[in-house]
Amino acid sequence: MTVSSGDRCSIRLRHSSGPTFSAEIVQRPSNGTVVIEAPHRIIYRSRAGYVGNDTFTYARRGLSTNNAPVVRTVRISVRVTAR
């Protein structure tokens, strides 16, 4: 992900193998905030004035293609640029 300092960007959770039922933030970013909206969109906002790299990790819960419960953990890298 790439975002300008102080701005926000988002990703939409997609079904890679089966349906996703919920998501939660496992590790918060050091230089911004992250929230989950209506369990399929994750929104990151960088801290105003910050320029550099940031990361956060989320876990999503759902079912595999053969309907077994599954938890997938995803680490997201964010590049925060100057305006």
Secondary structure in CASP SS format (residue, H / E / C, confidence):
PFRMAT SS
TARGET T0000
AUTHOR 0000-0000-0000
METHOD secondary structure of the structure
MODEL  1
M C 1.00
T E 1.00
V E 1.00
S E 1.00
S C 1.00
G C 1.00
D C 1.00
R E 1.00
C E 1.00
S E 1.00
I E 1.00
R E 1.00
L C 1.00
R C 1.00
H C 1.00
S C 1.00
S C 1.00
G C 1.00
P C 1.00
T E 1.00
F E 1.00
S E 1.00
A E 1.00
E E 1.00
I E 1.00
V E 1.00
Q E 1.00
R C 1.00
P C 1.00
S C 1.00
N C 1.00
G E 1.00
T E 1.00
V E 1.00
V E 1.00
I E 1.00
E E 1.00
A C 1.00
P C 1.00
H C 1.00
R E 1.00
I E 1.00
I E 1.00
Y E 1.00
R E 1.00
S E 1.00
R C 1.00
A C 1.00
G C 1.00
Y C 1.00
V C 1.00
G E 1.00
N E 1.00
D E 1.00
T E 1.00
F E 1.00
T E 1.00
Y E 1.00
A E 1.00
R E 1.00
R E 1.00
G E 1.00
L E 1.00
S C 1.00
T C 1.00
N C 1.00
N C 1.00
A C 1.00
P E 1.00
V E 1.00
V E 1.00
R E 1.00
T E 1.00
V E 1.00
R E 1.00
I E 1.00
S E 1.00
V E 1.00
R E 1.00
V E 1.00
T E 1.00
A C 1.00
R C 1.00
END
